[in-house]
Amino acid sequence: MAKRFSTCPSGKRFGDLGEFSKGDMVKAFDDAVFKGELLKVLGPVRTKFGFHLIKVLYRN
């Protein structure tokens, strides 16, 4: 979905944002990533950048 519809540069990587720390992203995105269930599709999450579907594969 990301590769087809995203306007973000991460769309070319199938939406993969890589690893990041809590506080690196806007609050709504952070909340979903760090409070949501692993391996489940979260969202849509609305931020100032648009709407996001998020799937967290792991946390360190």
C-alpha positions as CSV (number, residue, x, y, z in Angstrom):
1,M,0.0,0.0,0.0
2,A,2.8,2.4,0.9
3,K,4.7,1.9,-2.3
4,R,1.6,2.6,-4.3
5,F,0.0,5.5,-2.4
6,S,2.6,7.2,-0.2
7,T,4.1,10.6,-1.1
8,C,6.8,10.1,1.6
9,P,10.2,9.0,0.5
10,S,9.8,5.8,2.6
11,G,7.1,4.7,0.2
12,K,9.8,3.5,-2.1
13,R,11.0,1.2,0.7
14,F,7.4,-0.2,1.2
15,G,6.9,2.4,4.0
16,D,9.8,1.1,6.1
17,L,11.0,3.9,8.4
18,G,13.7,1.8,10.0
19,E,14.6,2.1,13.7
20,F,13.9,5.2,15.7
21,S,13.6,6.2,19.3
22,K,10.6,7.5,21.3
23,G,10.3,11.2,20.7
24,D,11.8,11.1,17.2
25,M,8.3,11.3,15.6
26,V,5.3,13.4,16.2
27,K,3.2,12.5,19.3
28,A,0.3,10.8,17.6
29,F,2.7,8.6,15.6
30,D,4.9,7.9,18.7
31,D,1.9,7.0,20.8
32,A,0.7,4.4,18.2
33,V,4.1,2.9,17.7
34,F,5.2,2.6,21.4
35,K,1.8,1.8,22.9
36,G,0.2,-0.3,20.2
37,E,0.4,-4.1,19.8
38,L,3.3,-5.6,18.0
39,L,2.6,-7.2,14.6
40,K,-0.9,-5.7,14.3
41,V,-1.9,-3.0,11.8
42,L,-2.5,0.2,13.8
43,G,-4.5,3.2,12.5
44,P,-5.3,5.0,10.5
45,V,-3.3,7.5,12.7
46,R,-3.6,11.1,11.7
47,T,-0.7,13.5,12.0
48,K,0.2,16.8,10.4
49,F,1.8,14.8,7.6
50,G,-1.3,12.9,6.7
51,F,-2.8,9.5,7.6
52,H,-0.7,6.5,8.5
53,L,-1.2,2.7,8.7
54,I,1.5,1.4,11.1
55,K,2.8,-2.1,11.7
56,V,5.5,-2.5,14.4
57,L,7.6,-5.6,13.9
58,Y,9.8,-5.3,17.0
59,R,10.9,-2.9,19.8
60,N,14.4,-2.7,21.4
